[in-house]
Amino acid sequence: MGVLSDVQMYGRFILGLPGYLRRPITLEEARDAIRRGLLQREENFLRVMRRGIFENPRSPYRPLLELAHCDLGDVESTVRSQGLEATLRVLKEAGVYLTFEEYKGRKPVIRNGTHVPVKPEDFNNPYTARAYTVETGGTTSGSG
């Protein structure tokens, strides 16, 4: 991330914070948001697949989908005919997944003998604006 994008990110954060703090959501608003999210989850998933993966040349999931011979039409068709959970199972069985160790860059991503290079920034969705980002160097081990 460059200096200009850092300045823009912090500017969005500072400008958005007062409104966020001034208007906390009520319990009923939170429940409604969850209900809407559950009702729209398949469409939301397909939108993320379309914009965040298939329209994003840097997405680490694109080469995994290509290795699985799976395009957006296949995903859409499976979601509509079998539902989201079944689609996710089908994708995982086809090798379209990342383990925690792969995601963190601790292990190489290899499917069917093919190495899929990934970098941390590849996981950024270019269609979302970040108000604030942070990276941690914290450990994920159980020792301490």
Accessible surface in RSA format (square Angstrom, percent):
REM  Atomic radii and reference values for relative SASA: ProtOr
REM  Chains: A
REM  Algorithm: Lee & Richards
REM  Probe-radius: 1.40
REM  Slices: 20
REM RES _ NUM      All-atoms   Total-Side   Main-Chain    Non-polar    All polar
REM                ABS   REL    ABS   REL    ABS   REL    ABS   REL    ABS   REL
RES MET A   1   135.78  70.3  49.55  32.8  86.24 205.3  60.11  51.1  75.67 100.3
RES GLY A   2    44.80  55.2   0.00   N/A  44.80  55.2  36.35  99.8   8.45  18.9
RES VAL A   3   121.95  80.2 116.53 105.5   5.42  13.1 116.69 101.4   5.26  14.3
RES LEU A   4   127.25  70.9 122.15  87.4   5.09  12.8 124.30  87.3   2.94   7.9
RES SER A   5    42.28  35.7  39.29  52.4   2.98   6.9  37.94  80.8   4.33   6.1
RES ASP A   6    47.24  33.1  47.24  47.0   0.00   0.0   9.48  22.3  37.75  37.7
RES VAL A   7    92.85  61.1  87.58  79.3   5.27  12.7  90.53  78.7   2.32   6.3
RES GLN A   8    93.25  52.1  84.97  62.1   8.27  19.7  27.91  59.4  65.34  49.6
RES MET A   9     5.51   2.9   5.51   3.6   0.00   0.0   5.34   4.5   0.17   0.2
RES TYR A  10    98.89  46.2  98.89  56.3   0.00   0.0  63.78  47.9  35.11  43.3
RES GLY A  11    27.30  33.7   0.00   N/A  27.30  33.7  26.54  72.8   0.76   1.7
RES ARG A  12   102.91  43.2  93.63  47.7   9.28  22.1  56.84  77.7  46.06  27.9
RES PHE A  13    72.72  36.4  70.23  43.5   2.49   6.5  71.78  43.5   0.94   2.7
RES ILE A  14   114.72  65.3 111.38  83.0   3.34   8.0 112.04  80.7   2.68   7.3
RES LEU A  15   149.11  83.0 127.59  91.3  21.53  54.1 129.43  90.9  19.69  53.0
RES GLY A  16    40.99  50.5   0.00   N/A  40.99  50.5  35.32  96.9   5.67  12.7
RES LEU A  17    66.07  36.8  63.02  45.1   3.05   7.7  65.49  46.0   0.58   1.6
RES PRO A  18    66.42  48.4  58.83  53.6   7.58  27.6  64.80  53.5   1.62  10.1
RES GLY A  19    30.75  37.9   0.00   N/A  30.75  37.9  24.88  68.3   5.86  13.1
RES TYR A  20   165.04  77.1 151.83  86.4  13.21  34.4 111.61  83.9  53.43  65.9
RES LEU A  21   117.72  65.6  95.23  68.1  22.50  56.5  98.10  68.9  19.63  52.8
RES ARG A  22   181.45  76.2 150.70  76.8  30.75  73.2  77.70 106.2 103.76  62.9
RES ARG A  23   142.45  59.8 133.77  68.2   8.67  20.6  70.80  96.8  71.64  43.4
RES PRO A  24    99.39  72.4  86.12  78.5  13.26  48.2  93.40  77.1   5.99  37.2
RES ILE A  25   118.29  67.3  95.27  71.0  23.01  55.5  95.38  68.7  22.91  62.2
RES THR A  26    74.01  52.6  66.42  67.3   7.60  18.1  70.58  94.8   3.44   5.2
RES LEU A  27   118.46  66.0 105.89  75.8  12.57  31.6 109.94  77.2   8.51  22.9
RES GLU A  28    89.67  51.5  87.60  66.3   2.07   4.9  54.91 106.2  34.76  28.4
RES GLU A  29    57.57  33.1  52.78  39.9   4.79  11.4  35.06  67.8  22.51  18.4
RES ALA A  30    27.31  25.1  25.25  39.0   2.05   4.7  27.02  38.1   0.28   0.8
RES ARG A  31   115.60  48.5 113.08  57.6   2.52   6.0  28.82  39.4  86.78  52.6
RES ASP A  32    51.49  36.1  50.42  50.2   1.07   2.5  10.59  24.9  40.90  40.8
RES ALA A  33    47.58  43.7  38.40  59.3   9.18  20.9  39.51  55.6   8.07  21.4
RES ILE A  34   111.50  63.4 105.29  78.4   6.21  15.0 110.83  79.8   0.66   1.8
RES ARG A  35   120.49  50.6 118.86  60.6   1.63   3.9  64.17  87.7  56.32  34.1
RES ARG A  36   128.97  54.2 128.68  65.6   0.30   0.7  55.68  76.1  73.30  44.4
RES GLY A  37    30.41  37.5   0.00   N/A  30.41  37.5  27.05  74.2   3.36   7.5
RES LEU A  38   112.47  62.6 102.31  73.2  10.16  25.5 102.74  72.2   9.73  26.2
RES LEU A  39   155.61  86.7 122.69  87.8  32.92  82.8 125.70  88.3  29.91  80.5
RES GLN A  40    90.00  50.3  88.03  64.3   1.97   4.7  24.09  51.3  65.91  50.0
RES ARG A  41    87.59  36.8  84.02  42.8   3.57   8.5  28.67  39.2  58.92  35.7
RES GLU A  42    62.33  35.8  61.86  46.8   0.47   1.1  15.36  29.7  46.97  38.3
RES GLU A  43    82.92  47.6  81.73  61.8   1.19   2.8  47.07  91.0  35.85  29.3
RES ASN A  44    46.57  32.1  46.33  44.8   0.24   0.6  21.18  51.0  25.39  24.5
RES PHE A  45    37.84  18.9  31.99  19.8   5.85  15.2  37.22  22.6   0.62   1.8
RES LEU A  46     1.33   0.7   1.33   1.0   0.00   0.0   1.33   0.9   0.00   0.0
RES ARG A  47   112.80  47.4 112.80  57.5   0.00   0.0  37.33  51.0  75.46  45.7
RES VAL A  48    81.95  53.9  79.62  72.1   2.33   5.6  81.95  71.2   0.00   0.0
RES MET A  49     8.76   4.5   8.76   5.8   0.00   0.0   1.43   1.2   7.33   9.7
RES ARG A  50    78.43  32.9  78.43  40.0   0.00   0.0  29.15  39.8  49.28  29.9
RES ARG A  51    98.06  41.2  98.06  50.0   0.00   0.0  21.87  29.9  76.20  46.2
RES GLY A  52     9.01  11.1   0.00   N/A   9.01  11.1   3.36   9.2   5.65  12.7
RES ILE A  53    19.62  11.2  19.62  14.6   0.00   0.0  19.62  14.1   0.00   0.0
RES PHE A  54    47.83  23.9  33.32  20.6  14.51  37.8  33.32  20.2  14.51  41.5
RES GLU A  55    84.66  48.6  67.68  51.2  16.98  40.4  34.60  66.9  50.07  40.9
RES ASN A  56     7.75   5.3   7.54   7.3   0.21   0.5   0.21   0.5   7.54   7.3
RES PRO A  57   110.45  80.5  85.65  78.1  24.81  90.2  86.17  71.1  24.29 150.9
RES ARG A  58   131.16  55.1 120.57  61.5  10.59  25.2  67.64  92.4  63.52  38.5
RES SER A  59     4.76   4.0   2.47   3.3   2.29   5.3   1.43   3.0   3.33   4.7
RES PRO A  60     5.56   4.1   2.10   1.9   3.46  12.6   5.43   4.5   0.14   0.8
RES TYR A  61    65.83  30.7  65.83  37.5   0.00   0.0  38.27  28.8  27.56  34.0
RES ARG A  62    66.28  27.8  65.28  33.3   1.00   2.4   6.32   8.6  59.97  36.3
RES PRO A  63    45.43  33.1  44.42  40.5   1.02   3.7  45.19  37.3   0.25   1.5
RES LEU A  64     1.83   1.0   0.26   0.2   1.57   3.9   0.51   0.4   1.32   3.6
RES LEU A  65     0.81   0.5   0.81   0.6   0.00   0.0   0.81   0.6   0.00   0.0
RES GLU A  66   109.27  62.7  96.22  72.8  13.05  31.1  47.83  92.5  61.44  50.2
RES LEU A  67    51.74  28.8  40.76  29.2  10.98  27.6  43.96  30.9   7.78  20.9
RES ALA A  68    25.10  23.1   0.15   0.2  24.95  56.8   7.31  10.3  17.79  47.1
RES HIS A  69   165.10  90.2 135.81  94.4  29.30  74.9 100.28 103.3  64.83  75.4
RES CYS A  70    22.72  17.2  15.33  17.1   7.39  17.4   7.31  18.5  15.41  16.6
RES ASP A  71    82.04  57.5  80.60  80.2   1.45   3.4  34.06  80.2  47.98  47.9
RES LEU A  72    34.19  19.0  33.23  23.8   0.96   2.4  33.23  23.3   0.96   2.6
RES GLY A  73    41.03  50.6   0.00   N/A  41.03  50.6  31.60  86.7   9.43  21.1
RES ASP A  74    64.88  45.4  60.23  59.9   4.65  11.0  19.56  46.0  45.32  45.2
RES VAL A  75     1.89   1.2   0.13   0.1   1.77   4.3   1.89   1.6   0.00   0.0
RES GLU A  76    49.97  28.7  49.93  37.8   0.04   0.1  10.48  20.3  39.48  32.2
RES SER A  77    68.81  58.1  58.91  78.6   9.90  22.8  32.53  69.3  36.28  50.8
RES THR A  78    25.84  18.4  24.32  24.7   1.52   3.6   4.29   5.8  21.55  32.6
RES VAL A  79     1.43   0.9   0.00   0.0   1.43   3.4   0.00   0.0   1.43   3.9
RES ARG A  80   144.85  60.8 109.41  55.8  35.44  84.4  61.16  83.6  83.69  50.7
RES SER A  81    87.09  73.6  46.20  61.7  40.89  94.2  48.24 102.7  38.84  54.4
RES GLN A  82   106.44  59.5  77.21  56.4  29.23  69.6  30.50  64.9  75.95  57.6
RES GLY A  83    19.78  24.4   0.00   N/A  19.78  24.4  17.71  48.6   2.07   4.6
RES LEU A  84    12.74   7.1  12.27   8.8   0.46   1.2  12.27   8.6   0.46   1.2
RES GLU A  85    85.88  49.3  83.48  63.2   2.40   5.7  50.01  96.7  35.87  29.3
RES ALA A  86    18.72  17.2  16.83  26.0   1.89   4.3  17.23  24.3   1.49   3.9
RES THR A  87     1.44   1.0   1.44   1.5   0.00   0.0   1.44   1.9   0.00   0.0
RES LEU A  88    81.57  45.4  76.91  55.0   4.67  11.7  77.43  54.4   4.15  11.2
RES ARG A  89   140.91  59.2 137.73  70.2   3.18   7.6  63.47  86.7  77.44  46.9
RES VAL A  90    68.26  44.9  66.60  60.3   1.67   4.0  67.16  58.4   1.10   3.0
RES LEU A  91    13.77   7.7  13.77   9.9   0.00   0.0  13.77   9.7   0.00   0.0
RES LYS A  92   127.47  62.2 123.18  75.6   4.29  10.2  73.85  66.5  53.62  57.1
RES GLU A  93   146.64  84.2 107.23  81.1  39.40  93.8  51.90 100.4  94.74  77.3
RES ALA A  94    45.25  41.6  22.43  34.6  22.82  51.9  35.28  49.7   9.97  26.4
RES GLY A  95    11.99  14.8   0.00   N/A  11.99  14.8  10.97  30.1   1.02   2.3
RES VAL A  96    16.46  10.8   6.72   6.1   9.74  23.5   6.72   5.8   9.74  26.4
RES TYR A  97    74.39  34.7  69.47  39.5   4.93  12.8  37.04  27.8  37.35  46.0
RES LEU A  98    30.86  17.2   2.73   2.0  28.13  70.7   2.73   1.9  28.13  75.7
RES THR A  99    59.37  42.2  52.06  52.8   7.31  17.4  58.53  78.6   0.84   1.3
RES PHE A 100   105.34  52.7  93.02  57.6  12.32  32.1  97.60  59.2   7.74  22.1
RES GLU A 101    63.31  36.3  63.23  47.8   0.09   0.2  28.99  56.1  34.32  28.0
RES GLU A 102    13.36   7.7  13.36  10.1   0.00   0.0   0.66   1.3  12.70  10.4
RES TYR A 103   108.03  50.4  99.11  56.4   8.92  23.2  55.63  41.8  52.41  64.6
RES LYS A 104    87.39  42.6  58.10  35.6  29.29  69.7  19.92  17.9  67.46  71.9
RES GLY A 105    58.58  72.2   0.00   N/A  58.58  72.2  25.51  70.0  33.07  74.1
RES ARG A 106   117.80  49.5  81.59  41.6  36.21  86.2  49.74  68.0  68.06  41.3
RES LYS A 107   123.36  60.2 118.09  72.5   5.27  12.6  65.35  58.8  58.01  61.8
RES PRO A 108    81.32  59.3  64.47  58.8  16.85  61.3  73.91  61.0   7.41  46.1
RES VAL A 109     1.16   0.8   0.19   0.2   0.96   2.3   0.19   0.2   0.96   2.6
RES ILE A 110    89.36  50.8  73.61  54.8  15.75  38.0  73.61  53.0  15.75  42.7
RES ARG A 111    20.06   8.4  17.54   8.9   2.52   6.0  16.13  22.0   3.94   2.4
RES ASN A 112   130.36  89.9  84.79  81.9  45.57 109.7  37.60  90.5  92.77  89.7
RES GLY A 113    74.27  91.6   0.00   N/A  74.27  91.6  34.10  93.6  40.18  90.0
RES THR A 114    59.08  42.0  55.23  56.0   3.85   9.2  38.07  51.1  21.01  31.8
RES HIS A 115   101.03  55.2  83.66  58.2  17.36  44.4  57.02  58.8  44.01  51.2
RES VAL A 116     3.24   2.1   1.88   1.7   1.36   3.3   2.64   2.3   0.60   1.6
RES PRO A 117   100.88  73.5  86.34  78.7  14.54  52.8  88.52  73.1  12.36  76.8
RES VAL A 118    35.96  23.7  10.92   9.9  25.04  60.3  11.23   9.8  24.73  67.1
RES LYS A 119   113.81  55.5 112.22  68.9   1.60   3.8  68.43  61.6  45.38  48.3
RES PRO A 120   108.87  79.3  98.09  89.4  10.78  39.2 101.59  83.9   7.28  45.3
RES GLU A 121    75.47  43.3  70.54  53.4   4.93  11.7  34.45  66.6  41.02  33.5
RES ASP A 122    12.61   8.8  10.74  10.7   1.87   4.4   0.42   1.0  12.19  12.2
RES PHE A 123    46.84  23.4  18.21  11.3  28.63  74.5  21.88  13.3  24.97  71.5
RES ASN A 124    70.65  48.7  60.54  58.5  10.11  24.3  13.81  33.2  56.83  54.9
RES ASN A 125    41.37  28.5  35.33  34.1   6.05  14.6  20.03  48.2  21.35  20.6
RES PRO A 126    82.14  59.9  44.37  40.4  37.78 137.3  55.23  45.6  26.91 167.2
RES TYR A 127    90.70  42.3  57.48  32.7  33.22  86.5  44.42  33.4  46.28  57.1
RES THR A 128    74.58  53.0  62.24  63.1  12.34  29.4  59.16  79.5  15.41  23.3
RES ALA A 129    85.84  78.9  47.72  73.6  38.12  86.7  54.85  77.2  30.99  82.1
RES ARG A 130    84.22  35.4  78.74  40.1   5.48  13.0  36.68  50.1  47.54  28.8
RES ALA A 131    50.21  46.2  44.53  68.7   5.68  12.9  44.64  62.9   5.57  14.8
RES TYR A 132   111.33  52.0  88.52  50.4  22.81  59.4  49.18  37.0  62.15  76.6
RES THR A 133    40.69  28.9  28.80  29.2  11.89  28.3  26.45  35.5  14.25  21.5
RES VAL A 134   117.34  77.2  88.56  80.2  28.78  69.4  94.65  82.2  22.69  61.5
RES GLU A 135   169.35  97.2 139.47 105.5  29.88  71.1  57.57 111.3 111.78  91.3
RES THR A 136   107.30  76.3  78.53  79.6  28.77  68.6  67.81  91.1  39.50  59.7
RES GLY A 137    87.94 108.4   0.00   N/A  87.94 108.4  44.50 122.1  43.44  97.3
RES GLY A 138    49.61  61.2   0.00   N/A  49.61  61.2  33.44  91.8  16.17  36.2
RES THR A 139   103.86  73.9  70.76  71.7  33.10  78.9  66.58  89.4  37.28  56.4
RES THR A 140    75.70  53.8  39.31  39.8  36.39  86.7  38.34  51.5  37.36  56.5
RES SER A 141    66.76  56.4  42.02  56.1  24.74  57.0  46.17  98.3  20.59  28.9
RES GLY A 142    90.58 111.7   0.00   N/A  90.58 111.7  45.37 124.5  45.21 101.2
RES SER A 143    87.80  74.2  68.43  91.3  19.37  44.6  55.24 117.6  32.56  45.6
RES GLY A 144   125.89 155.2   0.00   N/A 125.89 155.2  66.13 181.5  59.76 133.8
END  Absolute sums over single chains surface
CHAIN  1 A    10519.1       8307.0       2212.1       6393.8       4125.3
END  Absolute sums over all chains
TOTAL         10519.1       8307.0       2212.1       6393.8       4125.3
